[in-house]
């Protein structure tokens, strides 16, 4: 496997800090070239564990956040995953590496220019197991539901109900909830029961849409 040399110390740090331990997550982070998802002038910061601007007031998430969300989702090969908030497409590429060619990542972005740019980047890098949709992800994406896993990369006032409805039985969902102080929540669906666990405080851009913030 081709390993990105610059990512090795970042991954080692995330392992030591307890953010990641799943070998599939580690291999995916070592494989996806983060600089390809960044504007030219920010490529030199690609292997620093920090969020970076991708234009339109939005950001690519920090590397530890992506690792932490992938771990919490307990992703498996062959799964169908819904991402709300494509942004640059980097997080979707990491998940696409984990679910593999038999899996599928459906990712929704509300800003058309970001959706189009991510679609082009993912295509250029050969991620044909990712479908980029432009629209309001708080409503999920019913045509390809139900999903094994769902994750949201922007913080809303609550976990949108359409997302819970589009999650398979025994499925898992990770989403940040809150405004000034946000909690990353892991939700598990078992039959008609919903279990929630707090994973810690985070800082995401706002989730704007019908089941999110109306405006910010
Ligand atoms: N996962 C991304 C990456 O790897 O670059 C980072 C995403 S960024 C933190 C959050 C994204 O969510 C932004 O691009 C924003 O436009 C998008 N967003 C906010 N509300 C949304 C909604 N209702 N539906 C879809 N995307 C939304």
Boltz pocket constraint, residues with backbone or C-beta under 6 A from the ligand:
constraints:
  - pocket:
      binder: B
      contacts: [[A, 58], [A, 59], [A, 60], [A, 61], [A, 84], [A, 85], [A, 86], [A, 87], [A, 88], [A, 89], [A, 90], [A, 91], [A, 92], [A, 108], [A, 109], [A, 110], [A, 111], [A, 114], [A, 135], [A, 136], [A, 137], [A, 138], [A, 153], [A, 154], [A, 204], [A, 205], [A, 206], [A, 207], [A, 208], [A, 209], [A, 210], [A, 212]]
      max_distance: 6.0
